[in-house]
């Protein structure tokens, strides 16, 4: 874990720890929306790509992603001179597609409903000899994301002279949550998911990966639409004693408006669920040793503007 | 200058230096929109209030402000246990009024068109014995704002191992610009103002304070609607060899949309003019030693949403 944090240190932005106040309690935000590429995903991608051999690098990398992992891989690959191919759902937010292209990656589209991105990715990797870069089911990826947790530990020590007692983390496949759990063994970890997509919470309870049901409600949290967590991320979170909570779409939207107004940060829906859990009290008591991770900020401007307008009177 | 930066260090947020890329050039942003209170104004207010005697503190403070200085004074005063009264235009953005009230200050309204805030403020100070806290025409205020420049110097040394060659600063009365000029004697300082409100640029050229004409066009940059700069700020900037440029309202709006999309930062109109000058090339060549100050992020959500929608296709 420490080795991964050292490895990526010069390749990622050390995002600040920002104070916020909820119900009279001062706590902290870790705004990974300020990270290069607009989400924490560069951390894991950098940690994985930095460990490829020169020969592996020459054959390129393949990843599948709805957007944030795509940008993380594309940016890390460009910096290391590696060709990147990203398998992306055709309905991914335009802001994420164009940023991935801008970072120099090739995009291969697939249909979320009828095609398997895993199969397309595996075929591309087989045909070209490229290395697959998983979005969460990989020790290097998990440890790379955990560098955010290492920073949280160091930064909280600086500002309050103590270790974190609780960290609220937005959770899709669980790579960030598991990495932070490994980095901060003494903190309570609360994974936060959209209602109906809280498969990590249910998997923690069940002790095995439980898929999202096919009739899950629509969600604006495109970054958290993972259908099944992995034994790796689930195992790390269960070993740690993590627990999971879920938030409604309107609570997430209100958290985005709150972040704009009170933190001056643009947070995407999937990046705002942990803040929503803090604002609604769903994550339990908070303290000056509590940290809320804002995991990403890539949201289409028109969608974002509509959400701000809809919730401007409430925050 | 160094003494002021030391004095306020534990009272303000050390905002990060964030990378950005314009036309293939990587440069840096200093996001004071992330500062406590949503603008740099806490820096000067803290530096001023920390130097009041216990007896002065007991009589309270008075300030006049369209909003950001109000919040800076209110927050600094609350933390030091000082009563604050703020003289505020009746048409100040609601988001700034409510944040000032939330920080525990008393607000006295005045009409921008028919009343003099200076006279109201002076009368309140005289009647109550409270200390007036000017928004820019004061050495302590200027030096406090300059702590942002001290941080820029330290942070740029950390990331590129060099001193800044150019700093673009949003300019109203010139407190922030003058403070940064004093803190960074070797950097070129470019003050940026809204078109028609570029009295600092014209005052630098004329060698004396030149007021904004009465027929100046409307601007959304409420934070930069200063009618006349002060000899103090003008003198510091002229001594430094600063120059001034101006940007159009649509350029400012596009810069706000650009900041939301590429930096995931909420920047208010008056806080985005320096970025607009960078994006339009009006501030001249940029380099990895150039820094753009984003001076504030307090914007009414509905106004902000409309601006994002209007410019979503252009950034």
Interface residues (C-beta under 8 A of the other chain):
Chain A: X13 X14 X15 X16 X18 X19 X31 X33 X34 X36 X38 X95 X257 X260 X261 X263 X264 X265 X266 X267 X297 X298 X300 X301 X302 X304 X305 X306 X308 X309 X311 X312 X315
Chain B: X13 X14 X15 X16 X18 X19 X31 X33 X34 X36 X38 X95 X257 X260 X261 X263 X264 X265 X266 X267 X297 X298 X300 X301 X302 X304 X305 X306 X308 X309 X311 X312 X315
